[in-house]
Amino acid sequence: MTDDKLAVLIDADNVPYSNVKEMLEEISKNGTPTIKRIYADWTKPTVSGWKNVLLENAITPIQQYSYTTGKNATDSAMIIDAMDILYSEKVNGFCIVSSDSDFTKLATRLREAGMKVIGFGEKKTPKPFIAACDKFIYLEILKASQHTSSEQSLTPSKKTRKNKTEEPISKVDKETIRILTDSVNDLADETGWTFLAHLGSYILKKKPDFDPRNYGFLKLLPLIKDTKKFIIDEREAGVGNVKHIYIKEK
């Protein structure tokens, strides 16, 4: 977890309310959500499911009437608020929760201003919005990984489930292996070894939606082992039982 102060802005029209708890827990791993706002026309029955979870998660609802058909008024309200928050200098980053590509330019503008931008949305989220974020997390993986973590703590004897999530949303294909291989080689020292701790953040710079959980793994190392394309070297760090993990292409 970092000390970053985050503004969380949620587009209620374009994300489901079913995994709010898991989403907020994920956000907390990246910083402290000091501002939490959710935007919708709350007179519409389509967003009624959100109302039950707002109070218990301390999310402030922002009413935005849909005066016209067509362009979503919620988008404009979120964008205006985001810029106000940006200039208030109260946060270090933003979490934009939406599966709508209309926030692509907002994410780009916030990053230009030096803000960290983390996106959350469903697998259907258009590529331009994903690419505009520093990091993008698919909502579908949160419930699966949360459920698996809870199951492991209750039944540690189930070794076969270790480091695995319930339902992967992506396959480890040739493109995934290429990204891993290229990144390992990019970071390698003169002997060809790459320090695993640096690899995840480096890949995110190339592919903001990269996450081992997309492929059914809770961590990066089990994913790398599963490809059978790399040599793993666990080195003693000299502090307790801590080990530094290095990897190298076979």
N, C-alpha and C positions, 0 to 999 in steps of 0.2 A: 504493500500500500504506500502511496505517496502522500505528501502534505498539500497537494494541489487542492484549491477550492474550486468546485465545479458548479456550473449552472445547468440544471437538468430541465430541458424543454421538451414536452411530450405532445405529439400530434395525435389526439384521441381518435381522429377519423381514420387513421392509417396504420394503427397497431392494435393488437388484441390486449385486453386487460387481464387475461388469465395468468400471466407470469410477471406481474408487477414486483412481487416480493423478490423473486430471483434476479430480476433486472436491477433493482436497487442494491442488492447484495453485490452484484457484479460491478456496479458503478463505484461502490465503496472500496473495492480493490484498487481503483485507479485514483482515488482522492476522496475528499469530503464534499458531499452534495449540499452546498449552503443555500442554494435557491432551487426549488422544485415547483414547476408550474406545468399545468396541463391545459390545452386549448381545445375548445369545441363549442358548438352551439348546443348548450345543455338542455334546450327545449326539445331536442330531437330524441326520439326513442332509440335510435341506433347507438347512442353512447350511454344509455342508461346503466349498462354493466359496470362502467367506470365509477359511478357514484358511490358504490359500496366500498371501494378500496381507497378512496382519496383520504378520508379522515385517518384511517389506521396507518397510512403511510405518510401523513403530513404533506400531502401534495396540494398546492393551491390551484383551484379551478379558475380559469379565465374564460368568461363568457364572451363569445364572438358570434353575433347574429349573422346568419346568411342572408344578406339583403338582396343578393341576386343569384341567379343560377349560373353554373359554369365555374369560374375561378373560385377556388376555395378561400374564403375569408380567413380561415384559421391560419393559413400559410402566412398571410400578410401580418397578422397579429404577432405570430411567433418571430418573424423576421425583425419587426420593429422593436419588440422587446429585447431580442438578442443584441441589437445594436445599442440600445439604451444601457443594457448590462455591460457590454463591452466598454463603453465610454465611462461607466461608473468606476471601472478599475477595481471591482470587488472580487473578481474571480480570476483564476489562471487558465481555466478551460471550460469547454461546453460539452454536454452530452445531448445530442439531438436524436430524439426517438421518433422515427418515422420510416415508412417504406416508400416515401414519395420523393421523386427526383427533383421536385421544386426547391429543395433545400441545398442543392449542389452549389449554387453561387454563394449562399450564406456560409456554408462550410469553408469554401475557398477564401472568402473575405475574412473570416475569423482567423484562419491560419496565417493569412498575410499579416494580420495584426499581432502575430506571435502567440495566439491562443492554441492550446491543445484541443483537438476536436475528436470526440469519440462518437461514432454513430451506432445506433441500435435499430434493427428492423428485421422484417421477415426475409426469407430466402428470395422472395420475388423482388426485392429492392433493386432498382436499376443500377447498373454499373457506374454511371457517372457520379452518383451520390456517394457510393462506396469509395471510389477513387479519390474523392475530394476530402475524405476524412483521414486522420492519422491512423485510426484504428476503427474497424467496423465489426460488430458482434451480432451474429444471427440469434434472434430470440428463440428459435426452435431448439437450440442446443442447451439453453439454460436450465430448463426443467429436467431434461435427461441427465445432465451432469450433476445437478443438485440431488436428484433421486438416487443416483448411483453412489454419491458420496455418503448419503444418509444410510444406504443399504450396507455399504462397506463398514461403517462404524458399528452397525448392529450385528453384522454377521461376518467377522473378519476371516472366518474359515473358508469363505467362498473365494479361493485364490483365482479362479478362472475369470472373475469379474474385475480383478485388480487393474487399475489404470484404464478401464474401458467405460464408455458411456453406453446409454441404451440404444439409441438409433442414430447412426451417422447420417448426415445430410449430404455428404460429398464422398466420392471415392478417391482412393490414392491412385491416381492415374499417372500417365507419363509426364503430364505437365507439372503435377505436384512434385514428382521425383526430380524433374529438371530444375525446379525452383530450389529445392533442397540442395541438390548437387552443386548448382551454380553458386549458391550462397555460401556453402561450406568452403568451396574453392576460393571464393572472393576473400573470405576472412582468414584463410589458412596462413600459418607462419611459414618460414622457410623450409620446415620439415614436413609441411602438408597437414599439420594438425590444427583444428579449429576449436576454440573454447565454447562449449555448448551454451554457456550463460549469455554470450553475445549474439547467438544465432537468431533467436526468436525475434528480438527487436529489429535486427537487420532485415529479416524477411518481411516484417510489417511495412518497412519503407517501400518495398517493391509491391507488396500485395496486402493492403490494409485489412482485408477480411480473412487473412490467414489465422487459423486457430486449430490446434490439434483436436479440439472437441468436434470440429466439423467432420473429422474423419473417424470419430468414435474413440478417441484417446483423450484422457484427462490431461496428460503432459506431453511435451515435445519428445522426450527421450523414447518412450514406448512406440511412438509413431516412427521415429528414425530406425529403431530396432526392427520394426515390422517390415520395413522396406527391404531389409537384407542387402542394402547397397553400401553400408558404411561399417568401418571398424570402430569399436568403442574402447576407449582407454580411461579407466577410472583411477585417478592419481590422488594419493594422500595429500591433504592440504596442510597437515601438521598441526591442526587445531581440532582436538577431540576426534570425533568420528566423521568429520566433514571430508568429502571427497570432491575434487574438481574433475569434471567430465570433459574429455576431449574426443572429437570424432574426426574421421578421415575417410575419404572415398576409397572404396576397395579397388 
